[in-house]
Amino acid sequence: MKLNKLLAMMFVAGGLLVGCQNGTEESTVEEPTTNEEVTANEEVQEDVEEVRVVAATVSATNVLGELNAEVIGIPTTQNPIPEQFLGLPEVGIAHSPDLEVVASLEPDLFIIDSQFREAHEETLNELGINTFFFESGTYESFVESIAGIGAAIHREAEAAAIISNLENAIETAIENKGDESPTVAIIFGAGDSFMLATETSYVGGLARIMGATNIAAELEGGLQAPFLQFSIEQILVSNPDYILRFTHGNIEQTEAMFNEMFDQNPAFQQLTAVQNDQIIDLDFSVFGTAANLRAPEAFETLGQIFYGNN
């Protein structure tokens, strides 16, 4: 009897010991799995975390539409913006947004055109508004801004896709380019004021990317300022292959002034561009003073003008 009891007790003790060891081993294996699941869940939450954005510039608003961003405030404008943003609270015009309205929306990020930085940066800092200053003065700065916004709102892949589309448009537009570089004068008109657009302007930069030589580069200051005053004599001396004209503001008034300037001055009839019917008015909705997502259309148009692309 004693022997049977002793064997029974040893059997029970052994079973308990094995059970404890198994339990310890199981918990040791399971803990890392549980921690990995928690980490994975946290990463998923970070990936889907939305950044609430208010935009005070049309160009940036259109980019945000392509990025599928969570926009909670838009600029006050008559220009087209993505349909999904229509009806959202408006924060005022680009150069003078209502920063109190912006602050009341409590955005994670506020986007404003960089040319208005000096006017508003101090107030934005005082209000504690996290701000992205959107660059659109040139094509290159526009591309950098798209990448910057993409990183700021966790839309890097979408931003890369937009930039790739822009770059592909350039390659297509210059596929018929030969060895020679066309010369061009780009005249910007605003009301009754006319200036030459240089390579540091948006449209001038597009022409440079397309391989054209801008006559404004020969003028004093032509490599610094985006627009320069000019004389008719300077255009006559340079005698460009193409004269491109684009407008801002009162379109009809400016176009009438363009026609008057060329039609009533016999000297212009000597120009190669006039004789070859290469004075071309650019679509103001595509060719403006600031970069925008219609750049592929701009490249295509310039490719057709300079190189006869179909």
N, C-alpha and C positions, 0 to 999 in steps of 0.2 A: 504493500500500500504506500509506504513512504517513498519507495522508488517511483511508483506511478505519479504521485503528487509532485515529486521533484522534477520529473520529465515534463509534466504538464506546465509547471511554472517556468521552466527553461524555454519551452516552446512559445509561451505567451510573451516572455521578455524579449525573445529573439524577434518575434513578429513586430513588437513595438519599436525595437531598434531599427529594423529594416524600414518600417513605415516612416519613422522620423528621418532616416537618411534619404528615402525617396522624396519626402516632402521638401527637404532642404535642397535636393538637386533640382526638383521641379521649379522651386521659387527662384533659384539661381539662374535657370535657363529663361524663365518667363520675364524677369525684370528688364533685361536689355530690350526684349521685344516690345514691352510696354513703353519704354522710354523712346524707342525708335518711332512707335506709332504716334506718340505725343509730338515729337519733333516734326514728323511728317505732316501732322494736322496743323501745327503752327505755320509751317511753310506754305501749306495750301491757303491758310487764312491770309498770310501776307500777300500771296499772289493775287487773291481776289479783292484785297482791300482797295476801295475806290478813293481817289483823290478828288474832292469837290472843287471845281474850277469855275472862276468868274473871268470872263474875257472882255477887254475893252477895245479890241481891235478886230476888224472884220477878217483880215488875213489869218490871224491866229485862230479865230472862231471856226473858219473853214477847215483848218488843219485839225482842230479838235474833233470836228465831225468825222474826218477820216480815221482818227485815232480811236473813235468810239469812246470818247471821254465822258465823264459824268459832269456835265456843265450845268451850273445852277444860275448863271447870270450872263447876259449878252450885251454887246454895245447897242446903242441907239443908232440905227442906220437905215437907209433906203436900199442899200446894196444887198444882193442875195446872200443868205446864210443857210446852213443846213436846215432842212425842214423839221428835223426832230427837236430843234432848239426854239422854234417859233412859239411865242407865248410865254417864254421865260421872262423873269424880271429884267428890265433894262437898266443899265448903269450909266447911261449918258454917252456922249460922243467921244471919239477916240482921244482928241487932244485935251478934253476937259471932263473926265468922268466924275461922277458924284461919288466920292470916296466914302462918304457916310453910308450911302446905300450899299456900296461894296462891303463895308465892314458889317453892316446889319445882316448880310447874307452868310456871314461866317465861313468864307471859303478856306480850303486848305491851301489854295494857290490862286493868286490874282495875276493875270497876264495883261500887260500894257505895252504899247509900242515904245521902243527904247528912245526914240527921239523926244519923248516927253518925260524922260527920266529925271532930268534936272528940275523940272517944274513940280514934280509930285513925290520924289523919293523921300524927302524929309517928312512929309505928312504921312506917307505910307509907313515909315518907321515908327512914327509916334502912335499910329493906330495899331501897330503890331501885325500888319498884314504881310504875309509871306508873298513876295512878288517875283515874277519872272519877266525880265525886260526883253521883249520880242524884237529881234533884228530883222528888218525886211528891206533895207536900203539897197542891198545887192543880192544877186542870186546865191552867192556863196554864204553870206550871213544868214539868209533865209534857210538854207539847208542845215546849217549849224543849229539854228533855232528849233527846227523840226526835231532834230536829234535830242536837243536839250529838253524840250517839252516831253518827248517820249520817255526819257529817263526819269523826269520829275514825276510823271503820273503812272509809271510802271507799264508803259506801252512801247517798249524798245523795238519789239518785232514789227509792230504796225508802222512805227516811224521809219524803220529800215526799208519797209516795203514802199512807202511813199517816195523816199529818196531814190531807191532803185528805179522806180518808174520815171522820175525826173531825169536821171542819168541815161536811161535807155532812150528817152526822147532826144537827147543831144546826139547820141550815136546815130540814130536814124536820120536826124536832120542834116548831118554833115557827110552822109555816106557818098554823096556825089561830088564832094569838094575836090577840086584839083589842086595844083601846086600854087596857083596865083591867089593872092588875097584881094578881094574887092575892097575898094575904098568907099567910105560912107560918111555923109554928114547927117546927123540926127538932130532935127530941130524940134524943140519943145515949146509949145505955145500955151499961154495961160492968159486969156483975155486978149489985150493988145500988146502983151509982152512976149518976146521970143528970145530963146537962148539955145545954145548948142549943148546937147547932152554928151558928157564925157564918158570914158570907160569906167569911172567910179560911180556912175548912176546905174540904176537898175537896167533900163533899156540899153544903155551904152555897154554895160557889162554883158548883156545877152549877145549883142553884136560881136563883141570881142571873143566870147566863147565859141561863136559860130565861125570865127576865123577872119572877120572883117577888120580892116584898118580904119580907125576913126580919125578923121582929120583934126578933131579937137585936140588930139595928143600933141599936135605940132604947135598949138597956141600956148601962150604963157598961162600957167596954172592948170593946164589941161590934164595933168596927171593927179591933181589934188581935189579940186572942187567938182561936184557932180554936174553942175551946169555953169556955163560961161556966156557972158555977153559976146556978141560977134558983129562983124560988119559984112556987108555983101561982098566987099572986095576980098575978104579972107576966103569966102566960099569960091569966088571966081578963080583965085590963085590956086587953091587946092584942087578944084574941078573934080569932085568925087564921082565915082561910077553911079552911086545911088544917093538919093536924098530921101530920108525917111522923116515923116512928120507925125507927131502925136500931141494930143491936147489934154488939158485938165481944166476943170471949172466950166465956164460957159462954152460948150462944145461948138454950137452954131456960130457964135461970135468969133471964136478963134479960127474956125475953118474959113470963114469969110475973110478974115484978116490974112490968113495964109494965101488964099487965092489972089487977093488984091496985091500982096507983096510980090508974088511971082508974075502975075499977068500984066501988071502995070510997069514992070521994070524990064526994059528991052535987054539989059545986060544978062539977065538970067537965061535968055534964049541961046546964049553962047555955051551954056553948060552941057557937058556930055550927058548928064542925067536927064536934062530936059529934052535934048535931041533924041535920046533913046527911050523916051517915055518911062523913065525910071524914077519919077517923083511919086512916092507911095505914101498914102495916109494909112497909118496903123490904127487898128481897132482899139479905141481907148479903154474898152472893157477888158482887153487882154494885155495891152501895153500901158501900164500906168507908171506912177512914180515909185511904187512899192511892189516888192515881189509878192506873188500869190500862186495858188495851185493851178492857175491856167498857164503856167510856164511851158508845159509841153506844147500847147497850142502856139505859144510865141516862138518856140524853137522851130516848130513845123513851118510856120509862116516865113520866118527868116530863111530857112532852108529852101523854100520855094522861090523866094526873092533872089537870093544869092546864087543858088546852084541848080535851080530848075527842078527841084525834087517834086515828084508826083505824089 
